[in-house]
Amino acid sequence: MKRAFLVAIGGVLSLGVGVAAYAQNSLYVVKVPFTFFVGQRQLPAGTYYVDSKRPFDNSPLTMEFIRSGGQAGVALPAAATLESKEKATTPKLVFRQYGSFYFLSEFWGADGRGKQLAPSGQEMELATKQSPKELAIAAR
């Protein structure tokens, strides 16, 4: 009886670990209709897969953009973890727009948590000349 109980507890714990491991990997698809910058790197308009391998912990590498068509993407360092007052939100990317230049500034997951990227030197220079507009694109 004791052995059966321990096996049952072990099974439940294993299931919990499996679910937690699954939750650590989120894949979102987003169509970005404009050329944009991620840090110093410029990416073309297109469909991107956003893979958040360790989505909202404090690790330096949290997201990877992979452009559809097999072209290489870019790994993103995240500057700060964000929390929304709403626990269930639509996954989205938030961009700052300065004229015809777009910079990725935030990524939000479906659980109301997100990451904010530090502005690049180029973005900070543009920010001294004009105020940005904010644009959000929903992911699925």
C-alpha positions as a LaTeX table, in Angstrom:
\begin{tabular}{lrrr}
\hline
Residue & $x$ (\AA) & $y$ (\AA) & $z$ (\AA) \\
\hline
Met1 & 0.00 & 0.00 & 0.00 \\
Lys2 & 2.79 & 2.40 & 0.92 \\
Arg3 & 4.61 & 1.55 & $-2.33$ \\
Ala4 & 1.49 & 2.24 & $-4.42$ \\
Phe5 & 1.06 & 5.58 & $-2.67$ \\
Leu6 & 4.67 & 6.55 & $-3.36$ \\
Val7 & 4.35 & 5.51 & $-7.03$ \\
Ala8 & 1.17 & 7.60 & $-7.35$ \\
Ile9 & 2.87 & 10.64 & $-5.77$ \\
Gly10 & 5.86 & 10.18 & $-8.08$ \\
Gly11 & 3.55 & 10.07 & $-11.10$ \\
Val12 & 1.78 & 13.26 & $-10.07$ \\
Leu13 & 5.11 & 15.04 & $-9.50$ \\
Ser14 & 6.41 & 13.85 & $-12.88$ \\
Leu15 & 3.30 & 15.17 & $-14.57$ \\
Gly16 & 3.73 & 18.51 & $-12.81$ \\
Val17 & 7.34 & 18.77 & $-13.96$ \\
Gly18 & 6.29 & 17.94 & $-17.53$ \\
Val19 & 3.60 & 20.61 & $-17.51$ \\
Ala20 & 6.04 & 23.16 & $-16.06$ \\
Ala21 & 8.62 & 22.31 & $-18.74$ \\
Tyr22 & 5.96 & 22.72 & $-21.44$ \\
Ala23 & 4.95 & 26.09 & $-20.02$ \\
Gln24 & 8.56 & 27.28 & $-20.28$ \\
Asn25 & 8.40 & 27.14 & $-24.10$ \\
Ser26 & 5.90 & 29.37 & $-25.90$ \\
Leu27 & 5.75 & 29.83 & $-29.66$ \\
Tyr28 & 3.85 & 32.79 & $-31.11$ \\
Val29 & 3.34 & 33.84 & $-34.72$ \\
Val30 & 3.24 & 37.52 & $-35.63$ \\
Lys31 & 3.03 & 39.30 & $-38.99$ \\
Val32 & 5.03 & 42.52 & $-38.93$ \\
Pro33 & 4.10 & 44.76 & $-41.89$ \\
Phe34 & 7.19 & 46.99 & $-41.71$ \\
Thr35 & 10.96 & 46.85 & $-41.41$ \\
Phe36 & 12.01 & 47.15 & $-37.78$ \\
Phe37 & 15.01 & 47.18 & $-35.47$ \\
Val38 & 15.75 & 44.79 & $-32.64$ \\
Gly39 & 18.64 & 46.36 & $-30.80$ \\
Gln40 & 21.16 & 47.22 & $-33.54$ \\
Arg41 & 19.82 & 44.63 & $-35.99$ \\
Gln42 & 17.34 & 45.56 & $-38.73$ \\
Leu43 & 14.77 & 42.93 & $-39.70$ \\
Pro44 & 12.55 & 43.00 & $-42.80$ \\
Ala45 & 8.75 & 42.95 & $-42.78$ \\
Gly46 & 7.30 & 39.45 & $-42.72$ \\
Thr47 & 5.94 & 36.63 & $-40.64$ \\
Tyr48 & 7.98 & 35.80 & $-37.56$ \\
Tyr49 & 7.87 & 33.01 & $-35.04$ \\
Val50 & 8.64 & 34.32 & $-31.60$ \\
Asp51 & 10.00 & 31.51 & $-29.45$ \\
Ser52 & 10.24 & 32.41 & $-25.79$ \\
Lys53 & 12.43 & 29.60 & $-24.51$ \\
Arg54 & 12.52 & 30.89 & $-20.94$ \\
Pro55 & 9.79 & 33.42 & $-21.36$ \\
Phe56 & 9.63 & 35.43 & $-18.19$ \\
Asp57 & 12.43 & 34.54 & $-15.86$ \\
Asn58 & 15.42 & 36.80 & $-15.28$ \\
Ser59 & 17.67 & 35.13 & $-17.82$ \\
Pro60 & 19.42 & 37.39 & $-20.33$ \\
Leu61 & 18.18 & 35.44 & $-23.38$ \\
Thr62 & 14.42 & 35.19 & $-23.48$ \\
Met63 & 13.17 & 35.34 & $-27.04$ \\
Glu64 & 14.24 & 34.29 & $-30.48$ \\
Phe65 & 12.74 & 35.67 & $-33.70$ \\
Ile66 & 12.75 & 33.21 & $-36.56$ \\
Arg67 & 11.58 & 34.56 & $-39.89$ \\
Ser68 & 9.36 & 32.26 & $-41.92$ \\
Gly69 & 10.98 & 30.80 & $-45.01$ \\
Gly70 & 13.92 & 29.40 & $-43.07$ \\
Gln71 & 15.82 & 32.65 & $-42.83$ \\
Ala72 & 17.82 & 33.21 & $-39.69$ \\
Gly73 & 16.34 & 35.26 & $-36.90$ \\
Val74 & 17.80 & 37.09 & $-33.97$ \\
Ala75 & 18.01 & 36.31 & $-30.28$ \\
Leu76 & 16.85 & 39.08 & $-27.98$ \\
Pro77 & 18.24 & 40.15 & $-24.66$ \\
Ala78 & 15.47 & 41.50 & $-22.45$ \\
Ala79 & 15.96 & 44.44 & $-20.14$ \\
Ala80 & 13.12 & 44.17 & $-17.67$ \\
Thr81 & 10.26 & 41.89 & $-16.73$ \\
Leu82 & 6.81 & 43.47 & $-16.97$ \\
Glu83 & 3.57 & 42.53 & $-15.21$ \\
Ser84 & 0.13 & 43.56 & $-16.40$ \\
Lys85 & $-2.76$ & 44.13 & $-14.01$ \\
Glu86 & $-4.74$ & 41.86 & $-16.32$ \\
Lys87 & $-3.57$ & 38.27 & $-15.91$ \\
Ala88 & $-4.94$ & 37.10 & $-19.27$ \\
Thr89 & $-3.88$ & 39.29 & $-22.17$ \\
Thr90 & $-3.43$ & 38.96 & $-25.90$ \\
Pro91 & 0.15 & 38.10 & $-26.82$ \\
Lys92 & 1.64 & 41.06 & $-28.65$ \\
Leu93 & 4.72 & 42.91 & $-29.77$ \\
Val94 & 4.94 & 46.63 & $-29.00$ \\
Phe95 & 6.99 & 48.92 & $-31.23$ \\
Arg96 & 8.09 & 52.53 & $-30.87$ \\
Gln97 & 7.82 & 54.50 & $-34.10$ \\
Tyr98 & 9.96 & 57.51 & $-34.94$ \\
Gly99 & 8.92 & 58.67 & $-38.41$ \\
Ser100 & 9.65 & 55.70 & $-40.69$ \\
Phe101 & 11.78 & 53.85 & $-38.10$ \\
Tyr102 & 10.28 & 51.15 & $-35.88$ \\
Phe103 & 11.96 & 49.65 & $-32.81$ \\
Leu104 & 10.75 & 46.60 & $-30.92$ \\
Ser105 & 10.28 & 47.71 & $-27.32$ \\
Glu106 & 8.11 & 45.08 & $-25.56$ \\
Phe107 & 6.87 & 41.52 & $-25.87$ \\
Trp108 & 3.76 & 40.42 & $-23.95$ \\
Gly109 & 2.71 & 36.81 & $-23.44$ \\
Ala110 & $-0.83$ & 35.54 & $-22.94$ \\
Asp111 & $-0.40$ & 35.35 & $-19.16$ \\
Gly112 & $-0.07$ & 39.09 & $-18.56$ \\
Arg113 & 3.72 & 39.04 & $-18.24$ \\
Gly114 & 6.16 & 40.57 & $-20.64$ \\
Lys115 & 9.66 & 41.76 & $-21.37$ \\
Gln116 & 10.86 & 45.25 & $-22.16$ \\
Leu117 & 13.94 & 45.70 & $-24.31$ \\
Ala118 & 16.47 & 48.42 & $-23.64$ \\
Pro119 & 16.53 & 51.08 & $-26.36$ \\
Ser120 & 19.46 & 51.00 & $-28.76$ \\
Gly121 & 21.78 & 53.94 & $-29.26$ \\
Gln122 & 20.09 & 54.74 & $-32.56$ \\
Glu123 & 16.66 & 54.80 & $-30.89$ \\
Met124 & 17.90 & 57.01 & $-28.05$ \\
Glu125 & 19.32 & 59.46 & $-30.60$ \\
Leu126 & 15.98 & 59.62 & $-32.44$ \\
Ala127 & 14.15 & 60.06 & $-29.12$ \\
Thr128 & 16.08 & 63.28 & $-28.47$ \\
Lys129 & 14.60 & 64.74 & $-31.67$ \\
Gln130 & 11.01 & 63.51 & $-31.53$ \\
Ser131 & 8.48 & 61.69 & $-29.37$ \\
Pro132 & 7.68 & 58.13 & $-30.38$ \\
Lys133 & 4.30 & 56.72 & $-31.28$ \\
Glu134 & 3.51 & 53.32 & $-29.79$ \\
Leu135 & 2.15 & 50.53 & $-31.99$ \\
Ala136 & 1.09 & 47.05 & $-30.84$ \\
Ile137 & 0.74 & 44.02 & $-33.12$ \\
Ala138 & $-1.14$ & 40.99 & $-31.82$ \\
Ala139 & 0.53 & 37.59 & $-31.97$ \\
Arg140 & $-1.17$ & 34.22 & $-32.06$ \\
\hline
\end{tabular}
